[in-house]
Amino acid sequence: MSNEKRGYSPEAPSSNNEKSSAAHDETVGEYQTGLDAYGNSQVHLDPNSPAEKRLRWKLDLMLVPTVSLLYLFCFIDRANVGNAKIAGLEKDLGMSGYDYNALLSIFYISYILAEIPSNICCKWIGPGWFIPAISLGFGAVSIATAFVNNFSQAAAVRFILGIFEAGMLPGIAYYLSRWYRRSELTFRLGLYIVMAPMAGAFGGLLASGILKLDSFGSLHSWRMIFAIEGIITCVLAIISFFTLTDRPETARWLSAEEKELAIARIRSERVATTEVLDKMDVKKLLQGMRNPVVVSTSVIFLLNNITVQGLAFFAPTIVRTIYPGRTLIQQQLLTVPPYIVGAFFTLLLPLISWKFDRRQYIIIACTPMVIAGYAIFLATEAAEARYAGIFLLSTTIFAMGPMTNAQVSANVISDTARSSGIGMNVMFGNVGGLISTWAFLPWDGPKYPIGNGLNLASTCTILILATALLFWMKKDNKRREGLNAEEELAGMSQHEVQDLDYKHPGFRWKP
């Protein structure tokens, strides 16, 4: 088959590329990825070629549906405590005062502690086994929640739930980064992170349907929510053991030629990289966590997650304070429409990012609607206006998940650094989740000025920080253009060059 039909062609080296090192050449099948002195690939792979389009479509069909369904029920199993609260959980467990806030916080403590170790384990064990295993774990813990009888037992199972769920969001993001190009990844992250707002919508509908049952075995009321949703999660996890595969080389549903193309197109975007899946390396792990863009983006995700998790846990409570005269089922159903709006934008914004291969600009653009929503919450107690404010929040807060994780992935090089960088981003995000559990305090309702003020301040800070980061990336790229890569890399071994990661003189930040 000709090079043109396969979707790649060698690029003629420029004057700066003439001294490519033979030691930096690696052949995968018929795809040769030669690296010049700057660490750039000399092979051009056309993302619009028929071969790449066919491959991309096959990846979308085989990978995205499974991880999306798992993440949907991951988020449902985490957030269904909000539905259970207004269905009588607090009363049945003898909770009062700040007990509910503490119950939410306990989940995030274990979640944060396990975040980076989980993503390292995901790389070490392999995502094809790790992701189904932890999914099975949090499904089982969700079922166990249906049988708790007091606050202490509920706190214990929420702590264990956090350990199992810690690896899901960063693990799936890291997993998909093994398969997709930088520009493609954002939309695919959106396709599974959209399950967060869908979990809010579907979780409300599912909880409403479950609560209409008289009983589920010996279980009644809110206990049925945890049991039924946990069983569904376990079934999906068992199926995923057979449907997920670690990497292109082990995908039985790809032809040999498609495997070569899948590997080559990922390698073509990674500076100074001769292997897509490198060995675990402490130095590269640290490079992923101290990368300036990773650190800044992680802080942005922390601030964003204060609003995301706050909305997930407290939307039913907020709706109840807005419409106190509605029935329990009506209040559950009123939480659904804002999440549907959120799901739409969680797909639209990453789709725009895919089209233009830009992330930082969209992160900045995500803030004005959220600022307007919280301003409404603070300015008025009118029920209709405050309900409309929930819609404004939902438009963009969920889209920050795929945007920030894709931004981290785009601005590290090695697979090891990517695993720790994404893990760090999600860990910071869950610090924001921990903060959110104390944003809406019982005595602060029904207007919740403290919680809404905190969220407004967080979103304004995102706007300032994201804008400053964009200008810094542009400035540092100009500085890098003035470097002489051959002089900077002189005397270094191939291993030392690869360990540079984002410090490589040929690397450019990707806004």
N, C-alpha and C positions, 0 to 999 in steps of 0.2 A: 504494500500500500504506500502511496506517495506521501511525502511529508505534509503536503498541502491538505490532503484528505484527512490526515490524522490530527491536524490542527496545530502544528508547530513548525517552525523553521529557524535555522541558525541565524543569529544576527551577525552582521559584519562588525568586527571589533572597531571601535573608534580609536583615536590617537591615544587616549588614556587607557585603552584596554589591550594594548598590543603585547604587554608582558604578562600574559596569563601563565600561571604556574601549572605544570602538568600534575603536580602533587595535589592540586585542588580540583582535578577533573574526576568525575564519577559517572559511570554509565549504568543506566537502568534500562535493560532491554535495548530498544533502538533509540531511546531518549538519552542524549548525552547532555549532562548539565555541567558545562565548563564554567569556572569562576575566574574572573579577571583579578587584577591586583587590588581592585577596590572591593572584591568580594561579591560582585554582581554577576548574575547568571548571563551567559552569552547565548542562551537558547530562548527564543520567543515562542510562547504558547498563546495562541489566539483564543480568548475566552468565548468568542462568538462562532467558533468553528462547529460544524455538525457533530464532530466527535465529542467535544466538550459539552455541548448542549445535551446530547444523549446521556453522557455520563452524569451530568448535573441532575437531570430528570430522574435517573435511576437512584441516585443518592437521596433525592428528596422523597421518593416513594418508600425506600427501604429504611431510612434512618429517622426522619423527622416525625412521622406518625407515632412511632413507639415511644420516643423520648417525650413527645408532647403529652401523650396520655398519662405517662408516669408522672410528669411534673404537674399535670392538672390535679391528680389525686394526692400528690405530695402537698400541694398548696391547700387543697380542700381539707386534708387531714390536719394541717397546721391551723387553719383559720376557722374550722367548724366549731371551735370553742366559742366563737362569737355568736353563732346561731344557737348553740347549746345554752349560752348564758340567758338569753331571753326566753328560753324554753324551760327554765327552772333549775339549771345546774347549781347556781349559787345557793338557792334555798335548800335543795336536797343535800348538799355537802356541808351545810352550815357555815357558808362563807359570809363575811361581812367586811366593811371598811375597805382596806386596800388589798384584800385577799386575791381578788381577780387580777389586779395589776401584778401582784407578786407571782401568780400562776403563769402569766404571760412571760414575765422576766426570767423565770427559771428555765423555760424553754430556750431562751436566747443565750443564757450563760453557757450551757453545754454546746449549743450551736456554734458560738464564737470560738470556744476552746477547740472544737473538733474540725474547724473549717479548713485550715491549711494542711494539717495531718491527713484529712480525708482526701484532699486533692492529690497529695503525694502518694497515698495508698492507691488512688485511682490509676495513676501512671504506673505504679509498681505492679499491681495485680492485673491491670487491664480493664478499661471501662466496660467491655463487653460482659464481664463477670461482676465487676464492682457495682455498677449502677443497678442491675436487677437485684443484687443481694441486699443493698441498703433499702431498696424499694420494698422488698419483702419484709424487711425489718420494721420500717415505720408503719406498714400496713398492720402488722401483728400488734404493734404497740397501740395503734389507734383502736383496735378491737379491745385490747386490755383496758383502755380508758372507759369503756362502757361498764366495767365492773368495779370501778373505784367507789368507795363509800365515805371518804372524808377528804379534807384538803391535803393532808400529808400524802395520801396515796395518789391523788391527782397530780401533786407536785412531782412525785417520783416518776410517774409515767411520762409527764411532759419533759422532764430532764432527759430521759432515755430517748424520747422522740427527737429531741434536738440533736443527739449524737448521730442518729440514723439519717436525719434529713440534711445534716450539714454538708454532705457530699453531693447533693442533687444539683443545685443550681450551678456551682462552679464545675462539677464533674461533667455535666452535659455540655456546658460551654467549651470546656477543654476538649471533650470528645469530638464535638463538631468541628473544632479548629484543626483536627487531623484530616478532615475531608474536604473542606471548602476554602476557596480563595478569600483573601482579606475583604474584598468588596462584597462577596456573596455571603460571608458569615453573618453580617449584621441582620439580614432579613431572616436567615435560618434561626438565629437566636430569637428573633421576634416571633417566629412561628411556634416556638415552645414557651417563651416567656409570656406570650399572649394568654397562656393558660392561667396566669395569675388573675387578671380581671375576669376571665371566663369562669374561674373557680368561684369568684365572688358571685357571678350571675348564676352559674349552674349549681353552686353550693347552696344558694338561697332557694332555688327551685327544688333541688333534691331534698333539702331539709324540710321544706314545706310539704312535699309529698310524703316523706317518711313520717312526719308528725301526724299525718292523717290516719296512719295505721293505729290500730288498737294496741298492738304489741308485736314484738319480734322475738319469738321464743318466750323467755321469762323477762325480757327487757321491755321497758316502757319509756315514753317521753324522750328526753334528750339522749338517753343511753342508746336508743335505736340508731340515732345519727352516727355515733362513733362506730358501732358494730357493723352496720350495713356498708358504710363508706370504707371501713377498714378491710372488709372482705373483698370488695371490688378491687382495692389496691393490691391485695395479695394475689388475686387471680391475674391481674395485668403483669405483676412482677414475674410470676412463673412463666407466662407466655414470653416475656422479654428475654429470658435466658436463652431462648431458641431463636430470637429474631435479631438481637444485637451482635455485632462482631467488632473486635478491637480496632482493626485498621484495614486499609485496602488489601494488604497481602493475604489476610485471612478471610476475605469476603468471598464466599463460594458463589455468590450471585453476580460477581464481576468476572469478565473474561480476562485472560492474561494481558491482552492489549489494554483493556480498561484499567487494570491494576497499575500498569506502567504509567499511563497517562495521569491517573489519580495521584501517584507519588510525585511525578515530575512537575505537575502544575503547582503543588504545594512547595516543593523545593525551589522553584523558580522565583518565589517571592521572599526567600529568606537569605539575607546577606551572609556570606562566608559560611554557609551550611552545606555540608556534603552528605548529611544523613537527616532524614525527616524525623525519625524517632531516636534521639540520642540517649546515651546511658545516663542514669541518675548521677548528678554532679552537684555537690554542695555549693560550689562557686556559682553555678548557673542558677540554682534555686535562689541564692541571695541576690543575684543580678535581677531576677524577676521581681523581687520584693522591694528593691531600692531604686528601681527605675523611676525617674522623676515624673513621667506621665502616669505610670501605674499608681504612684503614691497620691498624686493630685486627683486622678480620676476616682481612686478609692474614697477619698474624702468627699468628693461630689456624690458618690453612691451612698455613702453614710448619711449625708444630709437628705438625699432623696428618699431613702428607705424610712426615715422618720415619718414621712407623709404616706408612703405606700403601705407600710405595715399598720400604721395608725388607722388608715381607712379600712383595711381588711378586718382588723379586730373590732373596730368601733363603729363601722357603718350601721350595723343593726341597732346599736344603742343610739346613734345620732338620729336615725330615721324615727326611732321610737319617741325621742324628745321633740321631733318636729311634728309628728302625727300621733300624739298620745291616745287619741280616740279610736284609732284603727285596731282591728283584731290582730292577734299574733301572726296569723297566716298573711294578712295584708301587709303587715310591717316587714315580714320576711321577703315578700314579693317586691316591695318598693325598693329594696336594695339591688334588684336585678338590672333595671334600665341603665344606671350610670356605668355599670361594669360592661355592658354591651357597647356603649360609646367608647369606653377605655380600650376594649379589645380591638375596635376598628382602628383607632389611632396607633395602637401598639403594633399593628401590621403596616399601616400606611407610612409611618415615619421611617422604619427600617427599610421599607421598599424604596423610599426616596434616597436613603443612604446608599443602598445597593446601586441605584442608578448613577449617582454622582461620586461614589466612593469617598464620601465625607461623613464624619461622625461628630466632630467637635462643634461644627456650626449648628447641627440639629440639637445637640445637648443644650446649647445656649437658647435655641428657639423653644425648648420645652418649658421654659420657666414662666413666661408672661401669663399664660392661662391659669397656672396654679396660683400665682400671686393674686390674680383677680378673684379666684375662688375663695381663698382665705380672707381676702379683704372684705368680701361679702359676709362671710361668717362673723367677722368682727364688727361690721357696720350695722347689721340689722338682725332682728329676731323674727322677721316675717318668714313664716314656714315655707312659702313658695319660693322666695328668693334664696333661702338657705338650701333647699332641695336642689335648686338650679346650680348652686355653688358646688355641690357634689359632682355634677356633670362636668363643670369646668376643671375640677381636680382630675377627674378620670381621663381627660383627653390626653394628657402627656405624662403623668407620673409613672405609669407602667412602662412606657417606652424607654425610660432611662435605663432599665435593666439590660435590654439587648444593646443599647447604645454604649453604655460604659464597659460592658464585658467585651464587646467587639473592639472598642478603642484600646483596651488593655492588650487584647490579642494582636492587634495590628501594630503595636509599638514595642513588642519584644520579638526576639528572633528564634531562640532555641525552643524545642518542645518542653524541656525541663523548666526553663524560665517562664514559659507560658502557663504551665501547670501551677507554679507558685504565684505568679502574677494574678491570674484569675482567682485563685484561692484567696489571695490577700484582698482583692477588690470585693469579693462576696463577704469575707470576714468583716471588713469595715462596714459593708452594707448592713450586716446584722447587728453591729454595734448601734447603728441607727434604729434598727428594729427594737433593740433593748430599750433605747431612749423613748421610743414611741409608746411603749407599754405604760409609761408614767406621764404621758402627755395629756391624757384625758382622765382627770381625777374625779371621783364621785361628787365631791363638794363643789366642783368647778362648773357643773351643769346647771341649766340646760344650754347655756350659751358657750361654755368652755373657752373663755378668753385666753387662759394660759396655754392650752393645747393649740388653739388656732394661731395665737401669737407666735408660739415656738415654730410652728410649721411655716408661717409667713416669713419669719426671720431666716429659717433654713433655706427656703427657696430663693430668697434674695441673695444669700451668700453663694448659692450655686451659680447664679447669674454672674456675680462678680468674679468668682474663682475660675469658672469655665472660660470667661472672656480673657482673663489674664493668662491662662494656660495657652490659649490659642495664639496670642501675641508672642509668648515665650517660645513656642514651637517654631513659629515662623522665623524668629530672631536667631534661634540656635541652628536652624537649617542653613541660614545664610552664613553663619560662622563655619559650619562644617564644609560648605562649598569652597571655602578658602584653604582647606587643609590639603596637604599633599599625601595621599593615602599610601603611596609607596614608601615615603620616608617614615610615616607613622608606623607602618607594619614591618619595617626593616628589622631583620634579626629574629623575628617571632616565628615560632613553629606553628603548624596548622592548628594544633590543639589550643595554643595560646590565642591565636586569632579568633577561633570559634568561641572561646571563653569571654571575649570582649563584649559580646552581645550588643546592647545599644550603644556601647562606647566605640564600636567599630567606625572608623572614619568614613566608610562608604554608606553607613546607615543614615536614613533621613526619617524624621518624625512624620507620621501620617495623620494629619488633622481630619 
